Amino acid sequence: MFLGMQGITAYAGFNVICAPKKGEYVFVSAAAGAVGQLVGQFAKLSGCYVVGSAGSKEKVDMLKNKCGFDEAFNYKEEQDLDAGLQL
């Protein structure tokens, strides 16, 4: 299976460097990009709770409805980062 540069970046950055554990919370900045989408999906497969940020309502909807993120918010509109991260 060939992952491409984005896939290798997402896989190595998330699984090798971060080494997530089931149940941990993961925040993905620029989550609607090629790498961010993959990181979010790798995190979900690892059993993590995933929150992503993106720059438009359409991208936020895509993250939640197509990519399986638990939560997502528009960083251009969110005034309270704690609220955006659901802390």
C-alpha positions as CSV (number, residue, x, y, z in Angstrom):
1,M,0.0,0.0,0.0
2,F,1.4,3.4,-1.0
3,L,0.3,6.2,1.3
4,G,2.0,9.1,-0.5
5,M,3.9,12.0,1.1
6,Q,0.8,13.2,3.1
7,G,0.1,9.7,4.4
8,I,3.7,9.1,5.5
9,T,3.8,12.5,7.2
10,A,0.5,11.9,9.0
11,Y,1.4,8.3,10.0
12,A,4.9,9.1,11.2
13,G,4.0,12.3,13.0
14,F,1.0,10.8,14.8
15,N,1.9,7.2,15.4
16,V,5.7,7.4,15.8
17,I,6.2,10.8,17.4
18,C,3.0,11.2,19.4
19,A,2.5,7.5,20.2
20,P,-1.2,8.0,21.2
21,K,-3.1,5.8,23.7
22,K,-6.7,4.8,23.6
23,G,-8.9,7.4,25.3
24,E,-6.6,10.3,24.9
25,Y,-7.8,13.7,23.5
26,V,-6.2,14.8,20.2
27,F,-6.4,18.3,18.8
28,V,-5.7,18.6,15.0
29,S,-5.0,22.1,13.7
30,A,-5.7,22.7,10.0
31,A,-7.7,19.5,10.2
32,A,-9.3,19.9,6.8
33,G,-6.0,19.6,4.9
34,A,-4.6,16.4,3.5
35,V,-2.4,15.6,6.5
36,G,-4.9,16.8,9.1
37,Q,-7.7,14.6,7.8
38,L,-5.4,11.6,8.0
39,V,-4.2,12.4,11.5
40,G,-7.8,12.7,12.6
41,Q,-8.7,9.3,11.2
42,F,-5.6,7.7,12.6
43,A,-6.5,9.1,16.0
44,K,-10.1,7.7,15.7
45,L,-8.7,4.3,14.7
46,S,-6.5,4.5,17.9
47,G,-9.5,5.1,20.0
48,C,-8.9,8.7,20.7
49,Y,-11.3,11.6,21.1
50,V,-10.6,14.0,18.2
51,V,-11.2,17.7,17.9
52,G,-10.2,19.6,14.8
53,S,-10.1,23.2,13.6
54,A,-10.7,24.5,10.1
55,G,-11.3,27.8,8.5
56,S,-14.9,27.5,7.2
57,K,-18.3,26.1,8.2
58,E,-18.2,23.7,5.2
59,K,-14.8,22.3,6.3
60,V,-16.0,21.9,9.9
61,D,-19.1,20.0,8.6
62,M,-16.9,17.8,6.5
63,L,-14.7,17.0,9.4
64,K,-17.6,16.0,11.6
65,N,-19.8,14.3,9.0
66,K,-17.3,12.6,6.6
67,C,-14.0,12.3,8.5
68,G,-15.5,11.1,11.8
69,F,-14.0,13.8,14.1
70,D,-15.8,14.0,17.4
71,E,-15.9,17.8,17.3
72,A,-14.6,20.6,15.1
73,F,-14.8,24.3,15.1
74,N,-14.1,27.3,12.8
75,Y,-10.9,29.0,14.2
76,K,-11.9,32.2,12.4
77,E,-15.1,32.5,14.4
78,E,-14.3,30.9,17.7
79,Q,-13.6,33.5,20.4
80,D,-13.0,31.1,23.2
81,L,-10.5,28.3,22.6
82,D,-11.5,26.4,25.7
83,A,-15.1,26.3,24.4
84,G,-13.9,25.3,20.9
85,L,-11.9,22.4,22.4
86,Q,-14.9,21.4,24.5
87,L,-12.9,21.5,27.7
